[in-house]
Amino acid sequence: MIDSLLNTVFFCSHKRTTFPLTPKRGDRVPEAAKRTGTYVVCLDCGKEFPYNWRELRIEPVEAVTHPAQPKKTGKAAAWLLQPLLRFLG
């Protein structure tokens, strides 16, 4: 969310990227490399993109899947309101 907002305000064209990187076993595997195994990094903004060695191009950003966000149950809001309700009641 914040990343897309910053790219809207301070647009980065991602023209300058690193050579495609493939993490070794046991290294931290970036989100971008989880799907294709290889990724590139923008030298201007630091954003990582999945890289397809077969087609020699950066994969579309929309194709990267992110883990599902946990659902909020509303328990935190009820917990915050309890002291206020005790004070008023």
N, C-alpha and C positions, 0 to 999 in steps of 0.2 A: 504494500500500500504506500508506504513512505517512499520506497524506491521509485515507483511509477510517478509519484508526485514530483520528486526531485528531477527525474528525467524529463518531465513535462516543462518544468521551470528552467532547469539548466540542461538543455538537450545534449546528450552524448551520442555521437554517431557510431561509436564502437569501431572505428576504422583501424586503429592501431591495436593489434592483439598479439599475444605471445604465440610461439610455435605450439602446435598441439601437444598437450601433456597427458601422459598416462601414468596414474599413480601405481607405485609398487605395492606388492602384498604387504599388509600390515600398516600401510600409511593411512592417513585420514582420507577418505574418499569423498570429494565434494559432491553436492547434490547434482551438479551439472554432469558429472562423470558416471553417475549410477546407472543411467540408461544406455549410454554408448560406450562407456569405459574410457573415453578420451574427452578432454575439455580444453578450451582456450580461455584466457583472461584478458579483458580490456585493460590496456595500459593506462588509460586516462581515468576511468572511474572504478576499476577493480572488479567489475561484474564478471561472473563466470558463465560460460555458455557451453552446452554439449557440442562436440565436434564429431562429424561423421567422416571416418577415414575412407570409406568406400566411394563416397560422392565428393570428398574433399571440400566440404563446406560446413558452416555452422548450422546446427539444427534450429528450427524455429523455436522461439521461447515458449509459445503456447503449448508445444508438445511435451514440455517438462512437467512431470506430475509431482505434486507436493503432497505430503502426508495430510490426512484429514485432520481438521482442527477439532479438539474435543468440544462437545456441546456444553454450554453453560446451563447449570441447573437452577440458578437463582438463589442458591443457599447462601452465597456470600452477601447478597443484598438483605436477606432476612436476618442474618447474623449482625449486620451493621445497624439495622433498625431496632433490635431488641433493647439496647440501652436507652434509646430515645423513648420507646414505648413504656419502659419501666419508669422513666422520669415523669412522663405525662400521666401515667395511670396511677 
